Amino acid sequence: MADLRFGYVGCGFMAQGVHIPNFAAIGGVELTALAEIRPKLGEKVQKRWGFRKLYRSHLDLAKDPEVEAVGVSAGFSEQAQIARDLVRAGKHVFMEKPMAVSVAQGEELLEASRKGGGRLMVAYMKRYDPGNEIAKRYVDEFWRDEGMGGLFYARNHGFCGNWTAGMDAVFERTDEPRPEGPPEQYPDWLPEAMQGAYVGYLQQYTHNVNLLRWFTDAGDRAKVTAVDLNEDGFTGLVTFDMNGVRSVIESGAISHHAWDEHTQLYFRNGWVKVSSPALLQKNASAAVEIYRAGKAQEVCRLIPVPYGWSYRREAEHFAGCVKSGERFRSSGEDTLADVRLFEEVYRRLVGRNAG
């Protein structure tokens, strides 16, 4: 198949350290155009990675008929606006999470996708981790097996730690100040004093909520049932009903050299557990533990073969789906459910504080 003519918007940490190198490495992708508002930085990154063209604005890149698909890394609200302009121009977009900081902004983005024809994939790399893929297969198998007694509880524990895992990427830098983006498009009901906490919780735990929805096949069949967060709006417990399964996010922050996160799905007669590596730890997959009760009382630990960095595999998935026309595993349409759930969490928190 012909190479995918690929563009990228933004030259920040995730762009230089993760996404551009991965798209450059997977094969079948031509780095066609780069857009960066800082001219000196754009020139350096263009030269380093061999982009054929350089633009100062994503709007100029959107007009380039050679570019078929575009990756986007920017501020949380700004990147949704950039993605909106690109899909409206017919470009297929791979964007960093979160998809949006409000349901209204997310709906506007999807409407632009429908009108312009550009498809949207959100970079939920956990769905592309080989260990999580194995776990998903076992969850589906156990759910169909009456002998396992049904899935009744799911939990994600995420106290975090050192997410960069000693990342050793080489970054191009300049003395140019980071430009200010447009105002954040927060939900209109959210008090200004809670905006920082809201986006902090959203950008950190959107991965976790999305992963639980995927494991439980919840789609949009998910709702918040209880919120018990501290005054920081970050630490505590949130309970959901995901496709009829009670599901819990345990959130908090600790000083930890490694990474403290695992997800466990409980059946009456067994469980599936995955323990996640640090987010930017290369060549590391989630560790999988399978427990079957009954006479055998078996516990096994599965090793994903081959190993694969989830960020590289999500780039491969995006490029492959753009070429084939297949549906993205983490599509924009699916992702809107995460934004809605986070608004529900903070609506409850705002109501509690007001009371």
NUTIDO-322367 format. One record per residue (C-alpha): x, y, z; residue in three letters. Coordinates in steps of 0.1 Angstrom, whole numbers. Each point is the difference from the previous one (the first is absolute). Layout:
c1=X; c2=Y; c3=Z; res=ala
...
This chain:
c1=0; c2=0; c3=0; res=met
c1=11; c2=36; c3=-6; res=ala
c1=15; c2=19; c3=29; res=asp
c1=-23; c2=20; c3=22; res=leu
c1=7; c2=37; c3=-5; res=arg
c1=2; c2=11; c3=36; res=phe
c1=2; c2=34; c3=17; res=gly
c1=5; c2=11; c3=36; res=tyr
c1=-11; c2=30; c3=19; res=val
c1=21; c2=10; c3=30; res=gly
c1=36; c2=-6; c3=11; res=cys
c1=-4; c2=-5; c3=37; res=gly
c1=10; c2=-27; c3=24; res=phe
c1=-23; c2=-28; c3=-12; res=met
c1=4; c2=10; c3=-37; res=ala
c1=38; c2=-2; c3=1; res=gln
c1=4; c2=-26; c3=26; res=gly
c1=-26; c2=-25; c3=-10; res=val
c1=-23; c2=5; c3=-30; res=his
c1=22; c2=14; c3=-28; res=ile
c1=27; c2=-26; c3=6; res=pro
c1=-26; c2=-28; c3=0; res=asn
c1=-17; c2=11; c3=-32; res=phe
c1=34; c2=4; c3=-16; res=ala
c1=10; c2=-35; c3=10; res=ala
c1=-30; c2=-22; c3=-9; res=ile
c1=4; c2=0; c3=-38; res=gly
c1=-25; c2=8; c3=-26; res=gly
c1=-2; c2=36; c3=13; res=val
c1=15; c2=31; c3=-17; res=glu
c1=6; c2=30; c3=23; res=leu
c1=-14; c2=25; c3=-24; res=thr
c1=-7; c2=32; c3=20; res=ala
c1=6; c2=15; c3=34; res=leu
c1=-18; c2=30; c3=16; res=ala
c1=15; c2=19; c3=29; res=glu
c1=-6; c2=36; c3=10; res=ile
c1=36; c2=4; c3=13; res=arg
c1=20; c2=4; c3=-33; res=pro
c1=35; c2=-9; c3=14; res=lys
c1=-13; c2=-31; c3=18; res=leu
c1=-21; c2=-10; c3=-31; res=gly
c1=31; c2=2; c3=-22; res=glu
c1=21; c2=-21; c3=24; res=lys
c1=-26; c2=-27; c3=3; res=val
c1=-7; c2=0; c3=-37; res=gln
c1=37; c2=-6; c3=-7; res=lys
c1=4; c2=-26; c3=27; res=arg
c1=-29; c2=-22; c3=-12; res=trp
c1=0; c2=9; c3=-37; res=gly
c1=-34; c2=16; c3=-5; res=phe
c1=-2; c2=13; c3=-36; res=arg
c1=-21; c2=31; c3=9; res=lys
c1=-2; c2=23; c3=29; res=leu
c1=-30; c2=23; c3=9; res=tyr
c1=-4; c2=26; c3=27; res=arg
c1=-37; c2=-8; c3=5; res=ser
c1=-21; c2=-32; c3=0; res=his
c1=-25; c2=18; c3=-22; res=leu
c1=26; c2=2; c3=-28; res=asp
c1=8; c2=-37; c3=5; res=leu
c1=-37; c2=-8; c3=-2; res=ala
c1=-1; c2=16; c3=-35; res=lys
c1=28; c2=-22; c3=-13; res=asp
c1=-16; c2=-26; c3=-24; res=pro
c1=30; c2=-24; c3=4; res=glu
c1=-6; c2=-6; c3=37; res=val
c1=-24; c2=-28; c3=7; res=glu
c1=3; c2=-4; c3=37; res=ala
c1=13; c2=22; c3=29; res=val
c1=12; c2=-6; c3=36; res=gly
c1=-8; c2=27; c3=25; res=val
c1=17; c2=8; c3=34; res=ser
c1=-9; c2=33; c3=16; res=ala
c1=-17; c2=15; c3=31; res=gly
c1=-30; c2=-20; c3=13; res=phe
c1=-26; c2=24; c3=-14; res=ser
c1=20; c2=13; c3=-29; res=glu
c1=7; c2=-34; c3=-15; res=gln
c1=-38; c2=-7; c3=-3; res=ala
c1=-4; c2=33; c3=-19; res=gln
c1=30; c2=-9; c3=-23; res=ile
c1=-14; c2=-35; c3=-6; res=ala
c1=-34; c2=15; c3=-8; res=arg
c1=15; c2=22; c3=-27; res=asp
c1=19; c2=-30; c3=-15; res=leu
c1=-29; c2=-25; c3=-1; res=val
c1=-22; c2=27; c3=-15; res=arg
c1=26; c2=3; c3=-28; res=ala
c1=-2; c2=-38; c3=-6; res=gly
c1=32; c2=-10; c3=18; res=lys
c1=0; c2=-32; c3=21; res=his
c1=12; c2=10; c3=35; res=val
c1=20; c2=-18; c3=27; res=phe
c1=-2; c2=22; c3=31; res=met
c1=13; c2=-1; c3=35; res=glu
c1=-24; c2=-5; c3=29; res=lys
c1=-22; c2=14; c3=13; res=pro
c1=-22; c2=4; c3=-31; res=met
c1=-16; c2=31; c3=15; res=ala
c1=-5; c2=18; c3=34; res=val
c1=-38; c2=2; c3=-3; res=ser
c1=-27; c2=-20; c3=-17; res=val
c1=-10; c2=30; c3=-20; res=ala
c1=35; c2=3; c3=-14; res=gln
c1=1; c2=-38; c3=-8; res=gly
c1=-33; c2=1; c3=-18; res=glu
c1=12; c2=30; c3=-20; res=glu
c1=31; c2=-20; c3=-10; res=leu
c1=-21; c2=-31; c3=-11; res=leu
c1=-24; c2=22; c3=-20; res=glu
c1=29; c2=14; c3=-19; res=ala
c1=12; c2=-35; c3=-6; res=ser
c1=-34; c2=-10; c3=-15; res=arg
c1=-1; c2=31; c3=-22; res=lys
c1=36; c2=-1; c3=-12; res=gly
c1=5; c2=-37; c3=-3; res=gly
c1=32; c2=-2; c3=20; res=gly
c1=-1; c2=-28; c3=26; res=arg
c1=13; c2=4; c3=36; res=leu
c1=20; c2=-23; c3=22; res=met
c1=10; c2=8; c3=35; res=val
c1=33; c2=-12; c3=13; res=ala
c1=-11; c2=-24; c3=28; res=tyr
c1=32; c2=-20; c3=-2; res=met
c1=-12; c2=-24; c3=28; res=lys
c1=-24; c2=-16; c3=-25; res=arg
c1=30; c2=-10; c3=-21; res=tyr
c1=21; c2=-15; c3=27; res=asp
c1=6; c2=-37; c3=-8; res=pro
c1=-7; c2=-9; c3=36; res=gly
c1=-33; c2=18; c3=1; res=asn
c1=-9; c2=-16; c3=-33; res=glu
c1=5; c2=-34; c3=15; res=ile
c1=-19; c2=10; c3=31; res=ala
c1=-29; c2=12; c3=-21; res=lys
c1=-2; c2=-34; c3=-18; res=arg
c1=-2; c2=-18; c3=34; res=tyr
c1=-26; c2=24; c3=13; res=val
c1=-22; c2=-6; c3=-30; res=asp
c1=6; c2=-38; c3=3; res=glu
c1=-8; c2=0; c3=37; res=phe
c1=-31; c2=21; c3=-6; res=trp
c1=-14; c2=-26; c3=-25; res=arg
c1=9; c2=-29; c3=23; res=asp
c1=-29; c2=-6; c3=25; res=glu
c1=24; c2=-20; c3=22; res=gly
c1=19; c2=32; c3=8; res=met
c1=-31; c2=13; c3=17; res=gly
c1=-3; c2=34; c3=-17; res=gly
c1=20; c2=33; c3=2; res=leu
c1=-11; c2=20; c3=30; res=phe
c1=28; c2=24; c3=10; res=tyr
c1=28; c2=19; c3=-17; res=ala
c1=25; c2=23; c3=15; res=arg
c1=29; c2=21; c3=-12; res=asn
c1=26; c2=11; c3=26; res=his
c1=21; c2=29; c3=-13; res=gly
c1=24; c2=17; c3=25; res=phe
c1=25; c2=7; c3=-28; res=cys
c1=36; c2=8; c3=6; res=gly
c1=28; c2=6; c3=-25; res=asn
c1=-19; c2=0; c3=-33; res=trp
c1=30; c2=9; c3=-22; res=thr
c1=20; c2=-31; c3=11; res=ala
c1=34; c2=17; c3=-6; res=gly
c1=-9; c2=10; c3=-36; res=met
c1=32; c2=6; c3=-19; res=asp
c1=-14; c2=17; c3=-32; res=ala
c1=20; c2=29; c3=-15; res=val
c1=-21; c2=31; c3=-3; res=phe
c1=5; c2=30; c3=-23; res=glu
c1=-3; c2=32; c3=20; res=arg
c1=1; c2=38; c3=-6; res=thr
c1=-2; c2=31; c3=21; res=asp
c1=-35; c2=8; c3=-15; res=glu
c1=-27; c2=5; c3=26; res=pro
c1=-28; c2=-25; c3=-1; res=arg
c1=-29; c2=18; c3=-16; res=pro
c1=-33; c2=5; c3=19; res=glu
c1=-29; c2=-20; c3=-14; res=gly
c1=-36; c2=10; c3=-1; res=pro
c1=-21; c2=0; c3=32; res=pro
c1=-9; c2=-34; c3=13; res=glu
c1=-36; c2=-10; c3=-8; res=gln
c1=-10; c2=-13; c3=34; res=tyr
c1=-36; c2=-10; c3=7; res=pro
c1=-20; c2=31; c3=7; res=asp
c1=-12; c2=-13; c3=33; res=trp
c1=36; c2=-6; c3=14; res=leu
c1=12; c2=26; c3=26; res=pro
c1=32; c2=17; c3=-10; res=glu
c1=16; c2=-11; c3=33; res=ala
c1=-5; c2=-37; c3=-10; res=met
c1=12; c2=2; c3=-36; res=gln
c1=36; c2=-10; c3=8; res=gly
c1=-10; c2=-30; c3=20; res=ala
c1=-25; c2=-10; c3=-26; res=tyr
c1=24; c2=-1; c3=-29; res=val
c1=27; c2=-16; c3=22; res=gly
c1=-24; c2=-29; c3=10; res=tyr
c1=-13; c2=-3; c3=-36; res=leu
c1=33; c2=-2; c3=-18; res=gln
c1=14; c2=-25; c3=25; res=gln
c1=-29; c2=-24; c3=5; res=tyr
c1=-16; c2=2; c3=-35; res=thr
c1=23; c2=-30; c3=-8; res=his
c1=-13; c2=-20; c3=29; res=asn
c1=-37; c2=7; c3=-6; res=val
c1=5; c2=-8; c3=-37; res=asn
c1=17; c2=-33; c3=8; res=leu
c1=-27; c2=-11; c3=24; res=leu
c1=-27; c2=9; c3=-26; res=arg
c1=19; c2=-21; c3=-26; res=trp
c1=4; c2=-30; c3=23; res=phe
c1=-37; c2=1; c3=9; res=thr
c1=-13; c2=6; c3=-35; res=asp
c1=-18; c2=30; c3=15; res=ala
c1=1; c2=23; c3=-30; res=gly
c1=-24; c2=28; c3=10; res=asp
c1=-17; c2=-22; c3=25; res=arg
c1=19; c2=15; c3=29; res=ala
c1=-10; c2=24; c3=28; res=lys
c1=15; c2=14; c3=32; res=val
c1=-16; c2=-14; c3=32; res=thr
c1=21; c2=15; c3=28; res=ala
c1=28; c2=25; c3=4; res=val
c1=23; c2=1; c3=31; res=asp
c1=29; c2=23; c3=-9; res=leu
c1=20; c2=22; c3=24; res=asn
c1=0; c2=38; c3=-2; res=glu
c1=28; c2=-2; c3=-26; res=asp
c1=-25; c2=-15; c3=-24; res=gly
c1=24; c2=-28; c3=-8; res=phe
c1=5; c2=-24; c3=29; res=thr
c1=-26; c2=-26; c3=9; res=gly
c1=-26; c2=-23; c3=-16; res=leu
c1=-25; c2=3; c3=-28; res=val
c1=-25; c2=-28; c3=-6; res=thr
c1=-16; c2=-7; c3=-34; res=phe
c1=-26; c2=-23; c3=-15; res=asp
c1=16; c2=-12; c3=-31; res=met
c1=-22; c2=-23; c3=-21; res=asn
c1=-16; c2=-12; c3=33; res=gly
c1=34; c2=-6; c3=17; res=val
c1=9; c2=19; c3=31; res=arg
c1=34; c2=16; c3=-9; res=ser
c1=23; c2=21; c3=22; res=val
c1=28; c2=25; c3=-7; res=ile
c1=25; c2=3; c3=29; res=glu
c1=19; c2=33; c3=-6; res=ser
c1=29; c2=16; c3=18; res=gly
c1=36; c2=11; c3=-5; res=ala
c1=31; c2=-14; c3=17; res=ile
c1=37; c2=5; c3=-3; res=ser
c1=10; c2=-33; c3=-16; res=his
c1=30; c2=-8; c3=-22; res=his
c1=-20; c2=-26; c3=-19; res=ala
c1=-38; c2=0; c3=-9; res=trp
c1=-28; c2=-10; c3=23; res=asp
c1=-30; c2=-10; c3=-21; res=glu
c1=-20; c2=-31; c3=-6; res=his
c1=-35; c2=-10; c3=-12; res=thr
c1=-19; c2=-30; c3=13; res=gln
c1=-33; c2=-15; c3=-12; res=leu
c1=-17; c2=-24; c3=24; res=tyr
c1=-22; c2=-29; c3=-10; res=phe
c1=-17; c2=-22; c3=26; res=arg
c1=25; c2=-28; c3=-8; res=asn
c1=31; c2=18; c3=-10; res=gly
c1=16; c2=33; c3=-11; res=trp
c1=21; c2=17; c3=-27; res=val
c1=26; c2=24; c3=12; res=lys
c1=24; c2=22; c3=-20; res=val
c1=28; c2=21; c3=15; res=ser
c1=11; c2=29; c3=-21; res=ser
c1=36; c2=11; c3=-7; res=pro
c1=9; c2=37; c3=2; res=ala
c1=-15; c2=19; c3=-29; res=leu
c1=32; c2=7; c3=-19; res=leu
c1=18; c2=-32; c3=8; res=gln
c1=10; c2=-15; c3=-33; res=lys
c1=-2; c2=-37; c3=-9; res=asn
c1=-21; c2=-7; c3=30; res=ala
c1=-36; c2=-14; c3=1; res=ser
c1=-25; c2=-3; c3=27; res=ala
c1=4; c2=-31; c3=21; res=ala
c1=-30; c2=-24; c3=-1; res=val
c1=-12; c2=-22; c3=28; res=glu
c1=-29; c2=-25; c3=-5; res=ile
c1=-16; c2=-18; c3=29; res=tyr
c1=-26; c2=-28; c3=-4; res=arg
c1=-17; c2=-13; c3=31; res=ala
c1=-16; c2=-34; c3=4; res=gly
c1=18; c2=-33; c3=7; res=lys
c1=32; c2=9; c3=-18; res=ala
c1=5; c2=35; c3=16; res=gln
c1=22; c2=11; c3=-28; res=glu
c1=20; c2=32; c3=-2; res=val
c1=21; c2=7; c3=-31; res=cys
c1=20; c2=30; c3=-12; res=arg
c1=1; c2=6; c3=-37; res=leu
c1=28; c2=16; c3=-19; res=ile
c1=-10; c2=20; c3=-31; res=pro
c1=20; c2=-11; c3=-30; res=val
c1=14; c2=20; c3=-17; res=pro
c1=4; c2=29; c3=24; res=tyr
c1=-10; c2=33; c3=-15; res=gly
c1=-1; c2=36; c3=11; res=trp
c1=-36; c2=10; c3=1; res=ser
c1=7; c2=34; c3=-14; res=tyr
c1=17; c2=-16; c3=-31; res=arg
c1=-29; c2=-24; c3=-4; res=arg
c1=-26; c2=27; c3=1; res=glu
c1=18; c2=19; c3=-28; res=ala
c1=0; c2=-32; c3=-20; res=glu
c1=-37; c2=-5; c3=6; res=his
c1=-8; c2=36; c3=-11; res=phe
c1=20; c2=-3; c3=-32; res=ala
c1=-14; c2=-34; c3=-8; res=gly
c1=-36; c2=11; c3=6; res=cys
c1=4; c2=31; c3=-21; res=val
c1=13; c2=-21; c3=-29; res=lys
c1=-27; c2=-27; c3=4; res=ser
c1=-30; c2=20; c3=10; res=gly
c1=-5; c2=-22; c3=31; res=glu
c1=-14; c2=16; c3=32; res=arg
c1=24; c2=13; c3=26; res=phe
c1=1; c2=-19; c3=32; res=arg
c1=0; c2=33; c3=19; res=ser
c1=-22; c2=21; c3=-22; res=ser
c1=-11; c2=35; c3=8; res=gly
c1=-36; c2=-12; c3=1; res=glu
c1=8; c2=-25; c3=27; res=asp
c1=22; c2=25; c3=19; res=thr
c1=-28; c2=25; c3=5; res=leu
c1=-14; c2=-23; c3=27; res=ala
c1=32; c2=7; c3=21; res=asp
c1=-5; c2=37; c3=-2; res=val
c1=-36; c2=-4; c3=11; res=arg
c1=10; c2=-21; c3=30; res=leu
c1=25; c2=25; c3=12; res=phe
c1=-25; c2=28; c3=-2; res=glu
c1=-23; c2=-22; c3=21; res=glu
c1=27; c2=-5; c3=26; res=val
c1=7; c2=37; c3=4; res=tyr
c1=-37; c2=10; c3=-1; res=arg
c1=-4; c2=-22; c3=31; res=arg
c1=31; c2=15; c3=15; res=leu
c1=-12; c2=36; c3=-6; res=val
c1=-34; c2=-9; c3=14; res=gly
c1=15; c2=-15; c3=31; res=arg
c1=22; c2=31; c3=6; res=asn
c1=-29; c2=23; c3=-6; res=ala
c1=-20; c2=-19; c3=26; res=gly
